[in-house]
Amino acid sequence: MHVARASVRKAILPLAMLAVLSAAAVPIASAAPPVGVTAGPAFGFVLPHGVANAARPHLARVVGNMTYHKGKILSTAVTKNFFRGTSWGSYSGDKLTGLDTWYTGFSGSAYENTVSEYTDSTGAHAGSLPTTHQGHYVDPTAETSKGSTSAVLAEIAAMVTASGTVIDANGNSYFALYSDQKRGSAGYCAWHSAGTINGKAVQFAFFWNLDGDAGCDPGDTSGLHSQGLAALANVTGHELAEAMSDPANPGAWYDAAGAENGDKCAWSFGAPLVTFANGSQWKVQGEWSNKAFTAGTGYANRSGQKGCLAGS
């Protein structure tokens, strides 16, 4: 969901959602971002499922497909995970390697293919090419961004430099910052945005520590992953799919209410587990498919609209 991209989109943002996000201090670009870092506003907020229906009553009214708004798409993505926070320095759980497995398996999977129907003005298809995962980097420095896009991107920029990470020359870099901070009163689980680091375009996303967070828990009972990893895996799917079909600045694919493909199928699961290309299995939400909605072949989202696909 786009919080601000054009005046018409501001006008249709439901008051309930504004209340949820304002209570969380909506992440916005600060007035004076660090030198060399320019961050846009945050999009694609994953609202806790306990408030999602109340905060998005417009989804029940706006039945239909997303349309193209002339922006770019990502045919591929070059992904890297950044873990920032003091607790990551002594962390011994499954999130670091588990999320690497998630991103590696996403590449070329049927789940990635759920976004491939969306094209740009040149005819290129989102997610039509395998993605490349560059692994992860841990910075045990305190994570203090509080969800501000400029602060998040500044932290990412510092870690990009420290790790020697090369930013993709074609603007396909997607950097995910996984904080060790709990969301507390923040009314969202994650978001994605876009910006530049030393003049180079990047996509990036922010994720709270979702350990024990009932509002952001997909309820994975498979026992394959810890609860915290399972929660991050689900919202990771939401944000990456949106970043590929609707990269921020300018917009590409979203519906008349401003909802992106992840928003339209948030907390809607078509199967207990989805199998990725590397054989790993995850409980991940579906992504909206215009084709499936039109053909009546998708499964229903929380508003009863049958347009969601999860690939397998």
Secondary structure per residue as TSV (DSSP state, phi and psi in degrees):
chain	resnum	aa	ss	phi	psi
A	1	M	-	360.0	132.1
A	2	H	B	-88.1	124.5
A	3	V	S	-79.4	-36.8
A	4	A	S	-157.8	116.8
A	5	R	S	-138.6	-31.2
A	6	A	S	-153.6	158.0
A	7	S	H	-59.9	-36.2
A	8	V	H	-65.2	-32.0
A	9	R	H	-75.6	-32.5
A	10	K	H	-63.1	-37.3
A	11	A	H	-67.2	-30.5
A	12	I	H	-93.8	-3.0
A	13	L	S	-65.2	122.1
A	14	P	-	-63.4	143.8
A	15	L	H	-61.1	-35.6
A	16	A	H	-62.4	-38.7
A	17	M	H	-70.0	-38.4
A	18	L	H	-57.9	-40.4
A	19	A	H	-65.4	-42.2
A	20	V	H	-62.3	-47.0
A	21	L	H	-74.4	-36.1
A	22	S	H	-65.4	-31.5
A	23	A	T	-66.2	-21.1
A	24	A	T	-98.5	4.6
A	25	A	-	59.5	82.3
A	26	V	-	-50.9	128.6
A	27	P	-	-66.7	120.6
A	28	I	-	-132.6	164.3
A	29	A	-	-69.4	133.5
A	30	S	-	-73.4	162.1
A	31	A	S	-67.2	-29.3
A	32	A	S	-133.0	77.5
A	33	P	-	-65.9	158.8
A	34	P	-	-58.4	152.7
A	35	V	T	-58.5	132.3
A	36	G	T	88.7	-4.8
A	37	V	E	-123.9	124.1
A	38	T	E	-127.5	116.7
A	39	A	E	-115.7	138.0
A	40	G	-	-86.2	-176.1
A	41	P	-	-73.4	167.9
A	42	A	-	-89.2	144.4
A	43	F	B	-130.3	174.1
A	44	G	-	62.2	36.5
A	45	F	-	-59.0	128.8
A	46	V	-	-92.2	108.2
A	47	L	-	-79.0	146.3
A	48	P	-	-54.5	140.0
A	49	H	T	-66.2	-19.4
A	50	G	T	-70.5	-20.2
A	51	V	T	-118.8	-1.8
A	52	A	H	-58.6	-44.1
A	53	N	H	-67.6	-41.3
A	54	A	H	-67.1	-34.3
A	55	A	H	-83.0	-14.3
A	56	R	-	-129.0	54.8
A	57	P	T	-63.6	-22.8
A	58	H	H	-65.5	-24.1
A	59	L	H	-66.3	-26.7
A	60	A	H	-75.4	-21.8
A	61	R	H	-92.7	-36.2
A	62	V	-	-89.8	93.7
A	63	V	-	-98.2	121.1
A	64	G	S	150.4	-173.6
A	65	N	-	-91.6	166.1
A	66	M	-	-80.3	154.5
A	67	T	E	-125.5	162.1
A	68	Y	E	-89.1	136.3
A	69	H	-	-120.5	29.1
A	70	K	S	75.9	3.2
A	71	G	-	-84.0	-179.9
A	72	K	-	-79.9	163.2
A	73	I	-	-126.6	169.3
A	74	L	-	-109.8	111.4
A	75	S	S	-69.4	-27.3
A	76	T	S	-146.3	172.1
A	77	A	-	-142.9	144.8
A	78	V	E	-109.2	103.1
A	79	T	E	-100.1	149.6
A	80	K	E	-151.1	140.4
A	81	N	E	-101.1	133.3
A	82	F	E	-118.9	123.1
A	83	F	E	-107.3	115.6
A	84	R	E	-122.1	131.0
A	85	G	S	146.5	151.6
A	86	T	G	-63.1	-31.8
A	87	S	G	-74.4	-18.4
A	88	W	G	-67.7	-25.5
A	89	G	G	-62.7	-28.5
A	90	S	G	-115.8	14.9
A	91	Y	-	-71.7	136.5
A	92	S	-	-131.2	16.8
A	93	G	S	-85.6	-159.6
A	94	D	S	-100.7	4.6
A	95	K	H	-73.1	-40.8
A	96	L	H	-61.4	-56.1
A	97	T	H	-75.3	-31.0
A	98	G	H	-64.4	-42.2
A	99	L	H	-72.0	-31.6
A	100	D	H	-60.3	-42.5
A	101	T	H	-62.4	-40.5
A	102	W	H	-59.2	-53.6
A	103	Y	H	-65.8	-38.5
A	104	T	H	-63.6	-41.9
A	105	G	H	-72.9	-25.9
A	106	F	H	-61.3	-37.4
A	107	S	T	-59.4	120.8
A	108	G	T	74.3	10.0
A	109	S	-	-84.1	165.3
A	110	A	T	-64.4	-28.5
A	111	Y	T	-66.7	-43.2
A	112	E	G	-60.6	-36.3
A	113	N	G	-66.0	-14.6
A	114	T	G	-64.2	-19.3
A	115	V	G	-99.7	-2.8
A	116	S	T	-73.6	-10.8
A	117	E	T	-75.5	-14.1
A	118	Y	-	-90.5	126.0
A	119	T	B	-117.7	165.1
A	120	D	-	-105.3	-170.7
A	121	S	T	-68.0	-15.6
A	122	T	T	-93.3	-6.9
A	123	G	-	92.9	0.6
A	124	A	-	-69.3	144.9
A	125	H	B	-103.2	136.0
A	126	A	T	-64.6	139.9
A	127	G	T	59.4	23.3
A	128	S	-	-85.5	-12.0
A	129	L	S	-116.4	151.3
A	130	P	-	-58.3	147.0
A	131	T	-	-91.3	167.0
A	132	T	E	-122.3	125.3
A	133	H	E	-105.3	129.1
A	134	Q	E	-98.5	15.6
A	135	G	E	81.4	-153.4
A	136	H	E	-135.9	163.5
A	137	Y	E	-138.1	134.3
A	138	V	E	-108.5	128.6
A	139	D	E	-121.9	110.0
A	140	P	-	-79.7	13.8
A	141	T	S	-70.6	148.8
A	142	A	-	-57.2	133.8
A	143	E	-	-93.0	112.1
A	144	T	-	-124.9	18.4
A	145	S	-	-68.2	-29.0
A	146	K	T	57.0	24.8
A	147	G	T	84.4	4.5
A	148	S	-	-69.6	130.0
A	149	T	H	-61.6	-40.8
A	150	S	H	-65.6	-40.9
A	151	A	H	-67.6	-40.4
A	152	V	H	-62.5	-47.6
A	153	L	H	-67.2	-32.5
A	154	A	H	-63.8	-41.2
A	155	E	H	-65.0	-42.3
A	156	I	H	-61.7	-44.0
A	157	A	H	-59.6	-40.7
A	158	A	H	-64.5	-39.3
A	159	M	H	-74.5	-32.5
A	160	V	H	-59.1	-45.1
A	161	T	H	-66.2	-47.7
A	162	A	H	-63.2	-33.7
A	163	S	H	-91.1	-7.3
A	164	G	T	71.3	23.8
A	165	T	-	-69.0	133.9
A	166	V	-	-92.5	127.4
A	167	I	-	-80.1	131.6
A	168	D	-	-60.8	131.6
A	169	A	T	-69.1	-19.3
A	170	N	T	-97.1	9.7
A	171	G	S	78.9	19.1
A	172	N	-	-96.3	2.5
A	173	S	E	-66.3	133.7
A	174	Y	E	-129.1	109.7
A	175	F	E	-107.3	124.1
A	176	A	E	-106.7	123.3
A	177	L	E	-100.9	117.3
A	178	Y	E	-102.8	107.9
A	179	S	E	-79.9	155.5
A	180	D	E	-95.4	6.5
A	181	Q	E	-89.6	136.6
A	182	K	E	-72.6	155.1
A	183	R	-	-76.3	-20.9
A	184	G	T	56.6	-120.8
A	185	S	T	-87.7	0.2
A	186	A	-	-61.5	133.9
A	187	G	S	-89.8	29.5
A	188	Y	-	-154.0	157.3
A	189	C	S	-96.1	-30.6
A	190	A	E	-167.6	167.3
A	191	W	E	-155.5	169.1
A	192	H	E	-129.8	159.9
A	193	S	E	-156.0	-173.9
A	194	A	E	-143.0	157.8
A	195	G	E	-173.8	-162.1
A	196	T	E	-134.4	146.9
A	197	I	E	-121.8	113.1
A	198	N	T	51.2	43.6
A	199	G	T	82.6	-1.2
A	200	K	E	-102.0	127.8
A	201	A	E	-70.1	136.9
A	202	V	E	-140.0	153.1
A	203	Q	E	-101.6	146.1
A	204	F	E	-151.1	162.5
A	205	A	E	-144.3	158.5
A	206	F	E	-129.6	137.3
A	207	F	E	-134.3	128.8
A	208	W	E	-72.5	164.6
A	209	N	E	-73.1	115.3
A	210	L	-	-103.7	16.6
A	211	D	T	-58.7	125.8
A	212	G	T	67.2	15.3
A	213	D	-	-93.9	100.3
A	214	A	G	-62.7	-33.6
A	215	G	G	-69.9	-21.5
A	216	C	G	-117.0	20.7
A	217	D	-	-100.1	122.5
A	218	P	-	-76.6	-8.4
A	219	G	-	75.3	41.6
A	220	D	-	-74.2	114.7
A	221	T	-	-105.1	13.7
A	222	S	S	-70.6	-26.1
A	223	G	S	78.8	5.3
A	224	L	S	-77.5	-24.3
A	225	H	S	-139.0	160.0
A	226	S	-	-66.8	159.7
A	227	Q	H	-59.3	-41.6
A	228	G	H	-64.9	-40.6
A	229	L	H	-66.7	-43.9
A	230	A	H	-59.2	-39.5
A	231	A	H	-66.9	-43.0
A	232	L	H	-67.0	-37.6
A	233	A	H	-60.4	-42.3
A	234	N	H	-65.4	-49.2
A	235	V	H	-73.1	-23.3
A	236	T	H	-62.9	-40.9
A	237	G	H	-62.4	-42.0
A	238	H	H	-57.1	-51.1
A	239	E	H	-72.4	-41.1
A	240	L	H	-67.8	-40.0
A	241	A	H	-63.1	-39.4
A	242	E	H	-68.8	-40.1
A	243	A	H	-63.5	-28.9
A	244	M	H	-83.1	-35.4
A	245	S	H	-94.2	-17.8
A	246	D	S	-149.8	62.7
A	247	P	-	-58.2	138.8
A	248	A	S	-64.9	143.1
A	249	N	S	63.0	87.1
A	250	P	S	-90.1	179.0
A	251	G	-	-78.9	155.2
A	252	A	-	-120.2	-80.5
A	253	W	E	-114.0	118.2
A	254	Y	E	-160.5	165.0
A	255	D	-	-93.2	-174.6
A	256	A	T	-65.7	-17.4
A	257	A	T	-98.7	3.9
A	258	G	S	86.7	6.7
A	259	A	-	-82.3	133.7
A	260	E	-	-88.0	177.1
A	261	N	H	-61.9	-35.8
A	262	G	H	-69.9	-39.8
A	263	D	H	-59.6	-41.9
A	264	K	H	-69.9	-18.1
A	265	C	T	-122.5	18.7
A	266	A	T	-58.7	134.2
A	267	W	T	60.7	26.9
A	268	S	-	-117.5	119.1
A	269	F	-	-118.0	127.2
A	270	G	S	-89.2	-16.4
A	271	A	S	-153.1	156.4
A	272	P	S	-57.7	-38.0
A	273	L	-	-143.0	148.6
A	274	V	E	-113.8	130.7
A	275	T	E	-92.0	127.3
A	276	F	-	-91.3	175.4
A	277	A	T	-63.5	-26.5
A	278	N	T	-93.2	8.7
A	279	G	S	89.0	-8.6
A	280	S	-	-69.9	152.2
A	281	Q	E	-124.3	140.2
A	282	W	E	-143.8	149.1
A	283	K	-	-91.9	102.1
A	284	V	-	-128.1	144.6
A	285	Q	-	-62.5	160.0
A	286	G	-	-78.6	171.6
A	287	E	E	-122.6	144.9
A	288	W	E	-67.7	134.9
A	289	S	-	-122.2	117.9
A	290	N	H	-58.5	-41.8
A	291	K	H	-64.3	-42.8
A	292	A	H	-67.2	-38.2
A	293	F	H	-64.7	-45.3
A	294	T	H	-63.5	-39.2
A	295	A	H	-85.3	-11.2
A	296	G	T	72.2	26.4
A	297	T	-	-104.7	-7.1
A	298	G	S	-82.5	172.9
A	299	Y	E	-99.3	163.4
A	300	A	E	-78.4	142.6
A	301	N	-	-86.2	-171.8
A	302	R	T	-68.8	-13.6
A	303	S	T	-100.5	5.3
A	304	G	S	85.6	8.5
A	305	Q	-	-87.5	122.3
A	306	K	E	-87.6	85.8
A	307	G	E	-145.6	12.5
A	308	C	E	-95.2	142.0
A	309	L	E	-133.9	145.0
A	310	A	-	-120.8	1.6
A	311	G	-	91.8	-40.4
A	312	S	-	-161.3	360.0
